[in-house]
Amino acid sequence: MDFTLDEASTKLQAEISAFAKKEMPKAERELYLMIDQECPDFEFEMSMSKKLAQRGWLTMSWPKEYGGGGASYFEQTAYEMEIAYQSIPGAWMGISGIQWVGPVIMALGTQEQKKKYLPLIAAGEKDGVWCTGYSEPNAGSDLANLQTRAVKTGDKYIINGQKVWTSQAHHARWCWCLVRTTPMTEKKHHGLSLIIVDMKSPGVTVRPLLNFYGRHHFNEVFFENVEVPAANLVGMENKGWYHLMQALVHERRSFAPSMYGVCKKAVETLVEYAKNAKHEGEPLSQCVGVRNQLASIAVDLEALRLFAFQITWLVSQGGMPIYEASRNKLMADMLTRRIGLAGAEILGAYSQVDPYASSLARLNGKIQGWYLGFPGNHIAAGTSEVEKSVIAQFKLGLPKSY
């Protein structure tokens, strides 16, 4: 197994770096929070998404027949790392569609679904933005407990229920929605189905949920007698749980490359700060505690990079990562936590300053955003406890814990 980037991937990263410098002044890039890549300007983000699509980068590893570039998975991984490192918005707005919705539609969707949705995603259009409707008020880690109901009537489904913590629902045109199509089943995870919901449908209501940092990323979504064509069912009715597992593998796989790029930028930023900031007349970089913290994080960051390429190699060989995807997600979560805590310690009292209200803020408030944002990262796409359970079962061979 060779973890060295090939010539094509190295060239690609150089091109992305040049693209970032051309399209986004450094001062503008510095404003974006590193942990969630949140861009405050939706129109600008979509314009960047289209530029990435025009260069063939947005869905570069998709098959050409679906609007992709047919690039290797190693090139895709190199792209995800560099795009995150450069804090380029546009790649993240369509992440649901690019990383898991698109691949699952390719594998399970009808020809009509492939023809309708895949080109929109690949083009970086507003109508290609998706949100993912999994979690509910009483169904998070216990996702099989979800209650949003879809009743089939003739050639349509009538959906009623609520989703919560739905990322980008306020911008999304489509919802990748897990619903209950059969209420009485022997096991809770039976009777679930994946359905595509048009967010412009009558009866869909989106309400914002601000995070700790005051950013609008999450939402509540309510469905009240929402009519959805039966043709929007993905895969087989009542087999949504198994289709969902495929989607989650794609989602968790994407965590390591992107979080590697984000974490690498964070560590470099903290290293530079430690070189220039002084404590009692000496640079912070001379403090043994600071040096040890940052060095230890850098070592684990390199491990995450190797994990990312290992899983890329596995997929390129036709394998399907199971526990590996959960391992990478868990490793990325641990790193974000360590960086958040280390950053707060290194900045000291400055890490408590409101960047919107005080000129005393350091690093444009990035550390505050990181510190307040990492707990949510540990929940998104599966809690750390769920990831550990997957590793225990599928790698260690331990019995289910439930």
C-alpha positions as a Markdown table, in Angstrom:
| # | Residue | x | y | z |
|---|---|---|---|---|
| 1 | Met | 0.0 | 0.0 | 0.0 |
| 2 | Asp | 1.6 | 3.3 | -1.2 |
| 3 | Phe | 0.5 | 6.4 | 0.7 |
| 4 | Thr | 2.4 | 8.8 | -1.6 |
| 5 | Leu | 0.4 | 11.1 | -3.8 |
| 6 | Asp | 0.8 | 10.4 | -7.4 |
| 7 | Glu | 1.8 | 13.1 | -9.9 |
| 8 | Ala | -1.8 | 13.8 | -10.9 |
| 9 | Ser | -2.9 | 14.3 | -7.3 |
| 10 | Thr | 0.1 | 16.5 | -6.5 |
| 11 | Lys | -0.6 | 18.6 | -9.6 |
| 12 | Leu | -4.3 | 18.9 | -8.7 |
| 13 | Gln | -3.5 | 20.2 | -5.2 |
| 14 | Ala | -1.3 | 22.9 | -6.7 |
| 15 | Glu | -4.0 | 23.9 | -9.1 |
| 16 | Ile | -6.5 | 24.2 | -6.2 |
| 17 | Ser | -4.1 | 26.3 | -4.2 |
| 18 | Ala | -3.7 | 28.6 | -7.2 |
| 19 | Phe | -7.5 | 28.7 | -7.7 |
| 20 | Ala | -8.0 | 29.7 | -4.0 |
| 21 | Lys | -5.5 | 32.6 | -4.3 |
| 22 | Lys | -7.1 | 33.8 | -7.5 |
| 23 | Glu | -10.8 | 33.5 | -6.6 |
| 24 | Met | -10.6 | 34.4 | -2.9 |
| 25 | Pro | -8.3 | 37.0 | -1.4 |
| 26 | Lys | -6.5 | 35.7 | 1.7 |
| 27 | Ala | -8.2 | 38.2 | 4.0 |
| 28 | Glu | -11.6 | 36.8 | 2.8 |
| 29 | Arg | -10.6 | 33.2 | 3.3 |
| 30 | Glu | -9.3 | 34.0 | 6.8 |
| 31 | Leu | -12.9 | 35.0 | 7.9 |
| 32 | Tyr | -14.3 | 31.5 | 7.4 |
| 33 | Leu | -14.6 | 29.3 | 10.4 |
| 34 | Met | -12.3 | 26.3 | 10.0 |
| 35 | Ile | -14.3 | 23.7 | 11.7 |
| 36 | Asp | -17.6 | 23.9 | 9.8 |
| 37 | Gln | -16.5 | 25.7 | 6.7 |
| 38 | Glu | -19.6 | 27.9 | 7.0 |
| 39 | Cys | -19.8 | 30.7 | 4.5 |
| 40 | Pro | -22.0 | 33.6 | 5.5 |
| 41 | Asp | -22.7 | 34.5 | 1.9 |
| 42 | Phe | -24.9 | 31.9 | 0.2 |
| 43 | Glu | -24.8 | 33.5 | -3.2 |
| 44 | Phe | -21.0 | 33.7 | -3.1 |
| 45 | Glu | -20.8 | 30.1 | -2.0 |
| 46 | Met | -23.0 | 28.9 | -4.9 |
| 47 | Ser | -20.9 | 31.0 | -7.4 |
| 48 | Met | -17.8 | 29.1 | -6.1 |
| 49 | Ser | -19.6 | 25.8 | -6.3 |
| 50 | Lys | -20.3 | 26.5 | -10.0 |
| 51 | Lys | -16.7 | 27.4 | -10.6 |
| 52 | Leu | -15.6 | 24.2 | -9.0 |
| 53 | Ala | -18.0 | 22.3 | -11.2 |
| 54 | Gln | -16.9 | 24.1 | -14.4 |
| 55 | Arg | -13.3 | 23.0 | -13.6 |
| 56 | Gly | -14.5 | 19.4 | -13.2 |
| 57 | Trp | -13.7 | 19.2 | -9.6 |
| 58 | Leu | -17.0 | 19.1 | -7.8 |
| 59 | Thr | -17.8 | 15.5 | -8.7 |
| 60 | Met | -14.5 | 14.5 | -10.1 |
| 61 | Ser | -14.6 | 10.9 | -9.1 |
| 62 | Trp | -18.1 | 10.3 | -10.4 |
| 63 | Pro | -18.4 | 8.3 | -13.6 |
| 64 | Lys | -18.4 | 10.5 | -16.7 |
| 65 | Glu | -21.8 | 9.3 | -17.7 |
| 66 | Tyr | -23.3 | 11.0 | -14.6 |
| 67 | Gly | -21.5 | 14.3 | -15.0 |
| 68 | Gly | -18.3 | 13.3 | -13.2 |
| 69 | Gly | -14.7 | 13.4 | -14.3 |
| 70 | Gly | -13.9 | 9.7 | -13.9 |
| 71 | Ala | -10.9 | 10.7 | -11.7 |
| 72 | Ser | -9.3 | 8.2 | -9.3 |
| 73 | Tyr | -10.3 | 8.0 | -5.7 |
| 74 | Phe | -6.8 | 9.1 | -4.8 |
| 75 | Glu | -7.4 | 12.3 | -6.8 |
| 76 | Gln | -10.7 | 12.7 | -5.1 |
| 77 | Thr | -9.1 | 12.4 | -1.6 |
| 78 | Ala | -6.4 | 14.8 | -2.5 |
| 79 | Tyr | -9.0 | 17.3 | -3.7 |
| 80 | Glu | -11.1 | 17.0 | -0.5 |
| 81 | Met | -8.0 | 17.6 | 1.6 |
| 82 | Glu | -6.8 | 20.6 | -0.3 |
| 83 | Ile | -10.2 | 22.2 | -0.7 |
| 84 | Ala | -10.7 | 22.0 | 3.1 |
| 85 | Tyr | -7.2 | 23.2 | 3.8 |
| 86 | Gln | -7.8 | 26.3 | 1.6 |
| 87 | Ser | -11.2 | 27.0 | 3.2 |
| 88 | Ile | -12.9 | 27.2 | -0.2 |
| 89 | Pro | -16.7 | 27.5 | 0.1 |
| 90 | Gly | -18.8 | 25.8 | -2.5 |
| 91 | Ala | -17.6 | 22.3 | -2.0 |
| 92 | Trp | -19.5 | 22.0 | 1.3 |
| 93 | Met | -22.9 | 23.4 | 0.2 |
| 94 | Gly | -23.5 | 20.4 | -2.0 |
| 95 | Ile | -21.7 | 17.9 | 0.2 |
| 96 | Ser | -24.8 | 15.8 | 0.9 |
| 97 | Gly | -25.6 | 15.4 | -2.8 |
| 98 | Ile | -21.9 | 14.8 | -3.8 |
| 99 | Gln | -20.8 | 12.5 | -1.1 |
| 100 | Trp | -23.7 | 10.2 | -0.4 |
| 101 | Val | -27.0 | 11.1 | -2.2 |
| 102 | Gly | -25.4 | 10.9 | -5.6 |
| 103 | Pro | -23.5 | 7.6 | -5.1 |
| 104 | Val | -26.6 | 5.9 | -3.6 |
| 105 | Ile | -28.8 | 7.1 | -6.5 |
| 106 | Met | -26.2 | 5.7 | -8.9 |
| 107 | Ala | -26.4 | 2.4 | -7.2 |
| 108 | Leu | -30.1 | 2.1 | -6.3 |
| 109 | Gly | -31.9 | 4.9 | -8.2 |
| 110 | Thr | -34.1 | 4.5 | -11.2 |
| 111 | Gln | -33.0 | 5.8 | -14.6 |
| 112 | Glu | -35.4 | 8.7 | -14.2 |
| 113 | Gln | -33.9 | 9.6 | -10.8 |
| 114 | Lys | -30.4 | 9.4 | -12.2 |
| 115 | Lys | -31.3 | 11.6 | -15.2 |
| 116 | Lys | -33.1 | 14.2 | -13.1 |
| 117 | Tyr | -30.9 | 14.6 | -10.0 |
| 118 | Leu | -27.3 | 13.7 | -10.8 |
| 119 | Pro | -26.7 | 16.5 | -13.4 |
| 120 | Leu | -28.0 | 19.1 | -11.0 |
| 121 | Ile | -25.6 | 18.0 | -8.3 |
| 122 | Ala | -22.7 | 17.8 | -10.7 |
| 123 | Ala | -23.4 | 21.3 | -12.1 |
| 124 | Gly | -23.2 | 23.0 | -8.7 |
| 125 | Glu | -26.6 | 24.5 | -9.2 |
| 126 | Lys | -28.9 | 25.8 | -6.4 |
| 127 | Asp | -31.4 | 23.0 | -7.5 |
| 128 | Gly | -28.6 | 20.5 | -6.8 |
| 129 | Val | -28.4 | 21.4 | -3.1 |
| 130 | Trp | -29.6 | 18.7 | -0.7 |
| 131 | Cys | -30.3 | 18.3 | 3.0 |
| 132 | Thr | -30.4 | 15.0 | 4.9 |
| 133 | Gly | -33.6 | 14.2 | 6.9 |
| 134 | Tyr | -32.5 | 11.5 | 9.4 |
| 135 | Ser | -32.6 | 12.7 | 13.0 |
| 136 | Glu | -35.9 | 13.5 | 14.8 |
| 137 | Pro | -36.6 | 14.8 | 18.4 |
| 138 | Asn | -36.8 | 11.2 | 19.7 |
| 139 | Ala | -34.6 | 9.5 | 17.1 |
| 140 | Gly | -30.9 | 10.4 | 17.0 |
| 141 | Ser | -28.5 | 7.6 | 17.8 |
| 142 | Asp | -31.5 | 5.3 | 18.0 |
| 143 | Leu | -32.5 | 6.2 | 14.5 |
| 144 | Ala | -34.7 | 3.2 | 14.0 |
| 145 | Asn | -37.1 | 4.8 | 16.4 |
| 146 | Leu | -38.0 | 7.5 | 13.9 |
| 147 | Gln | -41.7 | 8.3 | 13.5 |
| 148 | Thr | -42.0 | 10.5 | 10.4 |
| 149 | Arg | -44.7 | 8.6 | 8.5 |
| 150 | Ala | -45.2 | 8.2 | 4.8 |
| 151 | Val | -48.5 | 6.6 | 3.7 |
| 152 | Lys | -48.8 | 5.5 | 0.1 |
| 153 | Thr | -52.0 | 6.6 | -1.6 |
| 154 | Gly | -52.2 | 5.7 | -5.3 |
| 155 | Asp | -49.2 | 7.0 | -7.0 |
| 156 | Lys | -48.0 | 9.2 | -4.2 |
| 157 | Tyr | -46.9 | 9.2 | -0.5 |
| 158 | Ile | -48.4 | 11.5 | 2.1 |
| 159 | Ile | -45.7 | 12.5 | 4.6 |
| 160 | Asn | -46.3 | 13.8 | 8.2 |
| 161 | Gly | -43.7 | 14.3 | 10.9 |
| 162 | Gln | -40.6 | 16.3 | 12.0 |
| 163 | Lys | -36.9 | 16.2 | 11.4 |
| 164 | Val | -34.3 | 18.1 | 13.5 |
| 165 | Trp | -30.7 | 19.2 | 13.2 |
| 166 | Thr | -31.1 | 19.2 | 9.5 |
| 167 | Ser | -28.0 | 20.9 | 8.0 |
| 168 | Gln | -28.6 | 23.4 | 5.2 |
| 169 | Ala | -32.4 | 22.7 | 5.0 |
| 170 | His | -32.9 | 26.5 | 4.6 |
| 171 | His | -30.9 | 26.4 | 1.3 |
| 172 | Ala | -31.7 | 22.9 | 0.1 |
| 173 | Arg | -34.0 | 22.2 | -2.8 |
| 174 | Trp | -34.3 | 18.4 | -2.0 |
| 175 | Cys | -34.4 | 16.4 | 1.2 |
| 176 | Trp | -32.9 | 12.9 | 1.4 |
| 177 | Cys | -35.5 | 11.7 | 3.8 |
| 178 | Leu | -35.8 | 8.5 | 5.9 |
| 179 | Val | -39.4 | 7.8 | 6.7 |
| 180 | Arg | -41.5 | 5.0 | 8.2 |
| 181 | Thr | -43.7 | 3.4 | 5.5 |
| 182 | Thr | -44.8 | 0.4 | 7.6 |
| 183 | Pro | -45.7 | 1.2 | 11.3 |
| 184 | Met | -46.0 | -2.3 | 12.7 |
| 185 | Thr | -42.9 | -4.5 | 12.2 |
| 186 | Glu | -41.1 | -7.2 | 14.1 |
| 187 | Lys | -38.0 | -5.0 | 14.4 |
| 188 | Lys | -37.9 | -1.2 | 14.5 |
| 189 | His | -35.4 | -0.8 | 11.6 |
| 190 | His | -37.8 | -2.7 | 9.3 |
| 191 | Gly | -40.5 | -0.7 | 7.6 |
| 192 | Leu | -38.3 | 2.3 | 6.8 |
| 193 | Ser | -37.8 | 3.8 | 3.3 |
| 194 | Leu | -35.7 | 6.5 | 1.7 |
| 195 | Ile | -37.7 | 9.1 | -0.2 |
| 196 | Ile | -36.7 | 12.3 | -2.1 |
| 197 | Val | -38.8 | 15.3 | -1.0 |
| 198 | Asp | -39.0 | 18.5 | -2.9 |
| 199 | Met | -38.4 | 21.2 | -0.2 |
| 200 | Lys | -40.7 | 23.6 | -2.1 |
| 201 | Ser | -43.6 | 21.2 | -1.6 |
| 202 | Pro | -46.7 | 22.6 | 0.2 |
| 203 | Gly | -46.7 | 21.6 | 3.8 |
| 204 | Val | -42.9 | 21.8 | 4.3 |
| 205 | Thr | -41.8 | 24.2 | 7.0 |
| 206 | Val | -38.2 | 25.0 | 7.9 |
| 207 | Arg | -37.3 | 26.7 | 11.2 |
| 208 | Pro | -33.7 | 27.8 | 12.1 |
| 209 | Leu | -31.7 | 26.3 | 15.0 |
| 210 | Leu | -28.7 | 28.5 | 15.8 |
| 211 | Asn | -25.6 | 26.8 | 17.1 |
| 212 | Phe | -23.5 | 27.8 | 20.1 |
| 213 | Tyr | -21.6 | 30.2 | 17.9 |
| 214 | Gly | -24.7 | 31.9 | 16.6 |
| 215 | Arg | -24.4 | 30.4 | 13.1 |
| 216 | His | -27.4 | 29.2 | 11.2 |
| 217 | His | -26.5 | 25.8 | 9.9 |
| 218 | Phe | -29.1 | 23.5 | 11.5 |
| 219 | Asn | -32.8 | 23.5 | 11.2 |
| 220 | Glu | -36.1 | 21.9 | 12.2 |
| 221 | Val | -38.1 | 20.6 | 9.3 |
| 222 | Phe | -41.9 | 19.9 | 9.6 |
| 223 | Phe | -43.9 | 17.9 | 7.1 |
| 224 | Glu | -47.7 | 18.4 | 7.2 |
| 225 | Asn | -49.6 | 16.3 | 4.6 |
| 226 | Val | -46.7 | 16.7 | 2.1 |
| 227 | Glu | -47.5 | 14.9 | -1.1 |
| 228 | Val | -44.5 | 13.2 | -2.8 |
| 229 | Pro | -44.7 | 11.2 | -6.0 |
| 230 | Ala | -44.2 | 7.5 | -5.5 |
| 231 | Ala | -41.5 | 7.7 | -8.1 |
| 232 | Asn | -39.4 | 9.5 | -5.6 |
| 233 | Leu | -38.9 | 6.3 | -3.6 |
| 234 | Val | -35.2 | 5.3 | -3.6 |
| 235 | Gly | -34.5 | 1.6 | -3.9 |
| 236 | Met | -37.1 | -0.7 | -2.3 |
| 237 | Glu | -39.9 | 0.2 | 0.0 |
| 238 | Asn | -39.3 | -0.9 | 3.6 |
| 239 | Lys | -35.6 | -1.5 | 2.8 |
| 240 | Gly | -34.5 | 2.0 | 3.7 |
| 241 | Trp | -32.4 | 1.0 | 6.7 |
| 242 | Tyr | -30.1 | -1.1 | 4.5 |
| 243 | His | -29.9 | 1.7 | 1.9 |
| 244 | Leu | -29.1 | 4.1 | 4.7 |
| 245 | Met | -26.1 | 2.0 | 5.7 |
| 246 | Gln | -24.6 | 2.5 | 2.3 |
| 247 | Ala | -25.2 | 6.2 | 2.5 |
| 248 | Leu | -23.6 | 6.4 | 5.9 |
| 249 | Val | -20.5 | 4.6 | 4.7 |
| 250 | His | -20.0 | 7.2 | 2.0 |
| 251 | Glu | -20.7 | 10.0 | 4.5 |
| 252 | Arg | -18.3 | 8.8 | 7.1 |
| 253 | Arg | -15.6 | 8.1 | 4.5 |
| 254 | Ser | -15.6 | 11.7 | 3.5 |
| 255 | Phe | -14.9 | 12.9 | 7.1 |
| 256 | Ala | -11.2 | 12.0 | 7.2 |
| 257 | Pro | -9.9 | 13.8 | 4.0 |
| 258 | Ser | -11.9 | 17.0 | 4.7 |
| 259 | Met | -11.2 | 17.1 | 8.4 |
| 260 | Tyr | -7.6 | 16.4 | 7.7 |
| 261 | Gly | -7.4 | 19.5 | 5.6 |
| 262 | Val | -9.3 | 21.6 | 8.1 |
| 263 | Cys | -7.3 | 20.3 | 11.1 |
| 264 | Lys | -4.0 | 20.8 | 9.3 |
| 265 | Lys | -4.9 | 24.5 | 8.7 |
| 266 | Ala | -5.9 | 24.9 | 12.3 |
| 267 | Val | -2.6 | 23.4 | 13.6 |
| 268 | Glu | -0.5 | 25.5 | 11.3 |
| 269 | Thr | -2.5 | 28.6 | 12.4 |
| 270 | Leu | -1.9 | 27.8 | 16.1 |
| 271 | Val | 1.8 | 27.1 | 15.4 |
| 272 | Glu | 2.2 | 30.5 | 13.7 |
| 273 | Tyr | 0.3 | 32.2 | 16.6 |
| 274 | Ala | 2.6 | 30.5 | 19.2 |
| 275 | Lys | 5.7 | 31.8 | 17.3 |
| 276 | Asn | 4.5 | 35.4 | 17.4 |
| 277 | Ala | 2.6 | 35.6 | 20.7 |
| 278 | Lys | 4.6 | 36.2 | 23.9 |
| 279 | His | 4.2 | 35.2 | 27.5 |
| 280 | Glu | 6.3 | 37.0 | 30.1 |
| 281 | Gly | 8.6 | 38.2 | 27.3 |
| 282 | Glu | 9.1 | 34.8 | 25.7 |
| 283 | Pro | 7.4 | 33.4 | 22.6 |
| 284 | Leu | 4.7 | 30.9 | 23.4 |
| 285 | Ser | 6.5 | 28.5 | 21.1 |
| 286 | Gln | 9.3 | 28.2 | 23.7 |
| 287 | Cys | 6.8 | 26.8 | 26.3 |
| 288 | Val | 7.3 | 23.1 | 26.7 |
| 289 | Gly | 3.6 | 22.5 | 27.3 |
| 290 | Val | 2.5 | 24.3 | 24.1 |
| 291 | Arg | 5.2 | 22.5 | 22.1 |
| 292 | Asn | 4.1 | 19.1 | 23.4 |
| 293 | Gln | 0.4 | 19.7 | 22.8 |
| 294 | Leu | 0.9 | 20.9 | 19.2 |
| 295 | Ala | 3.5 | 18.1 | 18.4 |
| 296 | Ser | 1.2 | 15.4 | 19.8 |
| 297 | Ile | -1.7 | 16.7 | 17.7 |
| 298 | Ala | 0.5 | 16.9 | 14.6 |
| 299 | Val | 1.4 | 13.2 | 15.1 |
| 300 | Asp | -2.2 | 12.1 | 15.3 |
| 301 | Leu | -3.0 | 14.4 | 12.3 |
| 302 | Glu | -0.5 | 12.4 | 10.3 |
| 303 | Ala | -2.2 | 9.2 | 11.4 |
| 304 | Leu | -5.6 | 10.6 | 10.2 |
| 305 | Arg | -4.0 | 11.3 | 6.8 |
| 306 | Leu | -2.8 | 7.7 | 6.5 |
| 307 | Phe | -6.2 | 6.4 | 7.6 |
| 308 | Ala | -7.8 | 8.5 | 4.8 |
| 309 | Phe | -5.5 | 7.1 | 2.2 |
| 310 | Gln | -5.9 | 3.5 | 3.5 |
| 311 | Ile | -9.7 | 3.7 | 3.1 |
| 312 | Thr | -9.2 | 5.3 | -0.3 |
| 313 | Trp | -7.1 | 2.4 | -1.4 |
| 314 | Leu | -9.7 | 0.0 | -0.1 |
| 315 | Val | -12.4 | 1.6 | -2.1 |
| 316 | Ser | -10.2 | 1.7 | -5.2 |
| 317 | Gln | -9.8 | -2.0 | -4.9 |
| 318 | Gly | -13.6 | -2.5 | -4.9 |
| 319 | Gly | -13.9 | -3.0 | -1.2 |
| 320 | Met | -16.6 | -1.5 | 1.0 |
| 321 | Pro | -15.3 | 0.1 | 4.2 |
| 322 | Ile | -17.4 | -0.7 | 7.3 |
| 323 | Tyr | -15.5 | -0.2 | 10.5 |
| 324 | Glu | -12.8 | 1.8 | 8.7 |
| 325 | Ala | -15.3 | 4.6 | 8.0 |
| 326 | Ser | -16.3 | 4.7 | 11.6 |
| 327 | Arg | -12.7 | 4.6 | 12.7 |
| 328 | Asn | -11.9 | 7.6 | 10.5 |
| 329 | Lys | -14.9 | 9.5 | 11.7 |
| 330 | Leu | -14.0 | 8.8 | 15.4 |
| 331 | Met | -10.4 | 9.8 | 14.8 |
| 332 | Ala | -11.4 | 13.1 | 13.2 |
| 333 | Asp | -13.8 | 13.8 | 16.1 |
| 334 | Met | -11.0 | 13.2 | 18.6 |
| 335 | Leu | -8.7 | 15.6 | 16.8 |
| 336 | Thr | -11.3 | 18.4 | 16.6 |
| 337 | Arg | -11.8 | 18.1 | 20.3 |
| 338 | Arg | -8.0 | 18.2 | 21.1 |
| 339 | Ile | -7.5 | 21.2 | 18.8 |
| 340 | Gly | -10.4 | 23.1 | 20.3 |
| 341 | Leu | -9.1 | 22.5 | 23.9 |
| 342 | Ala | -5.5 | 23.2 | 22.9 |
| 343 | Gly | -6.4 | 26.4 | 21.0 |
| 344 | Ala | -8.4 | 27.7 | 24.0 |
| 345 | Glu | -5.5 | 27.1 | 26.3 |
| 346 | Ile | -2.9 | 28.7 | 24.0 |
| 347 | Leu | -5.1 | 31.8 | 23.5 |
| 348 | Gly | -5.9 | 31.9 | 27.1 |
| 349 | Ala | -8.4 | 34.7 | 28.0 |
| 350 | Tyr | -8.5 | 35.8 | 24.4 |
| 351 | Ser | -10.4 | 32.6 | 23.5 |
| 352 | Gln | -13.4 | 33.9 | 25.5 |
| 353 | Val | -13.6 | 37.2 | 23.6 |
| 354 | Asp | -16.7 | 37.7 | 21.4 |
| 355 | Pro | -15.1 | 38.3 | 17.9 |
| 356 | Tyr | -18.2 | 40.1 | 16.8 |
| 357 | Ala | -18.1 | 42.6 | 19.6 |
| 358 | Ser | -14.4 | 43.2 | 20.5 |
| 359 | Ser | -11.3 | 44.2 | 18.7 |
| 360 | Leu | -9.3 | 42.0 | 21.2 |
| 361 | Ala | -10.3 | 38.8 | 19.3 |
| 362 | Arg | -7.5 | 36.8 | 18.0 |
| 363 | Leu | -7.4 | 34.8 | 14.8 |
| 364 | Asn | -10.7 | 36.2 | 13.7 |
| 365 | Gly | -12.5 | 34.2 | 16.4 |
| 366 | Lys | -11.7 | 30.9 | 14.8 |
| 367 | Ile | -10.7 | 29.2 | 18.0 |
| 368 | Gln | -14.0 | 30.3 | 19.7 |
| 369 | Gly | -15.8 | 28.8 | 16.8 |
| 370 | Trp | -13.8 | 25.6 | 16.9 |
| 371 | Tyr | -14.2 | 25.2 | 20.7 |
| 372 | Leu | -18.0 | 25.7 | 20.5 |
| 373 | Gly | -18.3 | 23.6 | 17.3 |
| 374 | Phe | -16.5 | 20.4 | 18.1 |
| 375 | Pro | -19.3 | 18.9 | 20.4 |
| 376 | Gly | -21.7 | 19.0 | 17.4 |
| 377 | Asn | -19.1 | 17.3 | 15.2 |
| 378 | His | -19.1 | 14.4 | 17.6 |
| 379 | Ile | -22.8 | 13.9 | 17.0 |
| 380 | Ala | -23.1 | 14.5 | 13.3 |
| 381 | Ala | -23.2 | 11.4 | 11.1 |
| 382 | Gly | -23.2 | 9.2 | 14.2 |
| 383 | Thr | -22.1 | 9.8 | 17.8 |
| 384 | Ser | -18.7 | 8.7 | 19.0 |
| 385 | Glu | -20.4 | 5.9 | 21.0 |
| 386 | Val | -22.1 | 4.6 | 17.8 |
| 387 | Glu | -18.8 | 4.6 | 15.9 |
| 388 | Lys | -17.1 | 2.7 | 18.7 |
| 389 | Ser | -19.9 | 0.2 | 18.7 |
| 390 | Val | -19.4 | -0.4 | 14.9 |
| 391 | Ile | -15.7 | -0.9 | 15.4 |
| 392 | Ala | -16.3 | -3.3 | 18.3 |
| 393 | Gln | -18.7 | -5.4 | 16.3 |
| 394 | Phe | -17.1 | -5.4 | 12.8 |
| 395 | Lys | -13.4 | -5.2 | 13.6 |
| 396 | Leu | -13.1 | -6.8 | 17.0 |
| 397 | Gly | -15.9 | -9.3 | 16.5 |
| 398 | Leu | -17.7 | -8.4 | 19.8 |
| 399 | Pro | -21.5 | -9.0 | 20.0 |
| 400 | Lys | -24.0 | -6.2 | 19.6 |
| 401 | Ser | -24.4 | -4.1 | 22.6 |
| 402 | Tyr | -28.2 | -3.8 | 22.1 |
